[in-house]
Amino acid sequence: MEYSGSRIRKNSGLLGVAPEVLRLRLRPFAAAFGITCLVCAAVLMLAAPAAADDWPFFRGPNCNGISTETGWTSEWPDTGPNIVWRADVGTGASSVVVVGNRVITMGSRKDEDEEVAWCLDADSGRVLWQFTYPSKFDARQFEGGPASTPTIDGSLVYALGYLGQLHCLDIRDGRAVWHKHLVDDFGGRYSSWKYAGSPLVDGELVILDTGADGNSTVALDKTSGRKVWGVGDDLAGYATPIPFEHGGQRGVLVFKARAMVANELATGRELWRIDWRTYYDCNASCPTVVGDNLFISTGYGGRSARGALFQLGEGQPRQIWLNQDLETKMNSAVVYKGHIYCVSEKARGQLMCFDLRDGSIVWAESTFAPYGTLTIADGKLVILDEKGDLVIADATPAGYRELARAKVHHSRCWVMPVLANGRIYAKTNTGKLACLDVRAETDE
């Protein structure tokens, strides 16, 4: 089957009966941490663990890097955790999203100048389908390939290539529903490392940071790709747009090359902006709204950097604190129970805990390389170190307490690990993906 120069390759005999994936939405509403995405999904398949949870978006089901999953184990044997399968999904820093038994990610076949959106079976790693499209490979001062992570919304998958190719795919078979190009269709302008932010689906809209003059942020109808609104003139950053609600107003935060910009979700109207300058205009870390506060962090130094907390009100946010030791570069910090956890560039790499109230350092562990990344689940840090170690530690201000460590990869990892439905997915920049079964044994 041909589609606009792209090819769908489906492995016959592997798909079986496609599950009926019901409508799933990322819908922000005010909650204890100020930002929550209500995820409602139903998939007809083998029963998953009772405390399992899908991971449909780059920042997880709650758009904040935290999984609601419980009942998984970090008590691994001396031989390490059970790696149930490995797959090669092509070069790139794209993480994975998971709904039911579907695992979706992206990568480049650099020798063939093409990118691939992959759908794998969570149980076996078998390829259910792959969607391929032309894309000239560029290393861009690292391994290269796509840096954006796909987004799943119900039966649809949204995948953004690093050159701006946006495809909406059917999750069941990889069929292209519609496609757009951020440069050709909206006048997008490339930043130095091209596009890296993931598509955000909120309600009926897909939000994207194009960097175009007049269309810097665009909202598309998620079923057709039609532009609903486009606003702004800022050059694009590299972070993923994040939804928020404050004072009864729903909006989206877009970290541009030189500013954090808040737009009204329905119309795109600019609500406010915070000037945020770094060397190389490289703002890549995702913000987090926590109650009435906004937390921002980044790397690369500059006039604004590196971590700061702002008070949200009716007008311009007011800065509460600024801490130059909080340096996140390609990764994003996670805010959990009044504290900030991140892998910081400080002192050539440290896992750090900060107090959200005043930005002070609570503890620092210096055994980590500077560009690893992490998530949090069930009170535990799930860390993928840059050198390929998967580490589980307590997410507590009481101090660093390591619970488990395993060498999962032997090449550079800048890709956020994912815990979904009792499995941890860990991926390298060269596209080596490992699936680890961490489901706790039951008496049943």
JOSULJO-V250665 format. One line per field, one symbol per residue. psi: psi as a letter, one per 20 degrees, with the letter a starting at -180 (. if undefined). burial: b if it has 24 or more other ideal C-beta (glycine too) atoms within 12 Angstrom, else e. Layout:
psi=???
burial=???
This chain:
psi=pqoljqppopoqihhbopqoorppqooqqpahjioqpoooqppoaqprqhjrqrniqgjahjkjjpqjprjrqjnqrhirroohqqqojqpqjpaqqpocjpppaqrpnhijlqqppqoqphhijqogrppqqpoppphljbharpiqprppncjqpoporijjoppoqphhjjppgrqrphghhjkqpprhkbphqqpppocjqppqohjqoilgpqpqphhhjppgqprrjqqqbjrpqpqrppkjppapponahjqpppqpghiippgrqopnprpjlnoiqqrppodjqppqqaajbahgqgqqpqpqbhcpqppgrpoiinnpeirqrppoljqpproqipkkoqpqpqphgjjqpgrpojjqrikrrrrppkjqpopoqhjjppppqpnqiirpophqpqohrkrpojppqpopljqpppqrhjjoppppokpqqri.
burial=eeeeebbbbbeeeebeebbebebbbbbbbeeebbbbbbbebebeeeebbeebbbbbbbbbbbbbbbbbbebbbbebeeeebebbbebbbbbbbbbbbbbbbbbbbbbbbbeeebbbbbbbbbbebbbbbbbbbebebbebebbbbbbbbbbbbbbbbbbbbbbbbbbbbbbbbbbbbbbbbbbeebebbbbbbbbbbbbbbbbebbbbbbbbeebbbbbbebeebebbbbbbebbbbbbbbbbbbbeebbbbbbbbbbbbbbbbbeebebbbbbbbebeebbbbbbbbbbbbbbbbbbbbeeebbbbbbbebeeeebeebbbbebbbbbbbbbbbbeebbbbbbbbeebbbbbbbbeebebbbbbeebbbbbbbbbbbbbbbbbbbbbbbbbbbbeeeebeebbbbebbebbbbbbbbbbbbbbbbbbbbbbbbbbbbbeeeee
